[in-house]
Amino acid sequence: MKAKELKLQAECNRKRLMQIVYKAKAGHIGGGLSCLNALTALYFDVMKVDPLNPNLPDRDRFIMSKGHCVEALYATLEAKGFISSEIINTLGEYKSILSGHPTIEVPGIEVNSGALGHGLSIGIGIALAAKMNKASYKTYVLMGDGEQGEGSIYEAAMSANQYKLDNLVAVIDRNRLQISGTTEEVMSLENMRQRWEAFGWDVIEMNGDDIEEIMETFAAIDYHNAKPHLIISHTTKGKGVSYMENVLKWHHGVPSEEQYNTAIHEISDRIVALRKDLEDE
């Protein structure tokens, strides 16, 4: 997919995310918006997945460790064709298969997740199984930066290096805000790069707000260097909605009708502009 096409897809997914949260009257919208570009790139440019055959043996695996931002994953899975809009629209309703964290009842979701600190350990098990079975698939794990306060992550980090899991890519959504303040106020994470390099990981930093850079970063990964890969994705919490960007209160929450209309208008304007650019090429 071309960069402009992926940008358009990301904006369409962003608009859908707003609609999902607004209708369900619940959701962790700030972190969902910050990781949406990376999710869109993974599903539409990087990973081998097939919505018509979600259990394809050699499919790439994705684990959303920051499971509270599942609405962004729902929007992405719907756009890719894994789940229908009819199912998405049941979020928040009685007997819906959708919940506030990923569950395996939903097509395209590999594991139940959301208890922070668990996703990387699960991903390591999946990646190690691929090595043992000489399988070709890759495993991708998306974590939050606030999640980095969980000690289980660092036990997992050591084992990934021990087993030379170069078929594993972890992404940290580095938006620098968590529920109770900035990450550096709550539990300082810097120097993040040096810490993960000390654990033996191949560490890459990228601007997670920039689609071209995301595409280039994933394309440059060396899957044969005997090291697990960590991408520190520098993002903006609430990305793409002017009044939400870098505002702590939008860690979670539902916009009012006026706020919702403002957000939809902003995103729709960008969608129109991107479609025109593509038509003019």
Helices and strands as residue ranges (DSSP letters): H 3-24, H 29-41, I 42-46, E 61-64, G 67-69, H 70-80, H 85-88, H 119-132, E 139-144, G 146-149, H 152-162, E 168-174, E 177-178, E 181-182, H 183-186, H 192-198, E 202-207, H 211-219, E 229-234, G 248-251, H 257-280
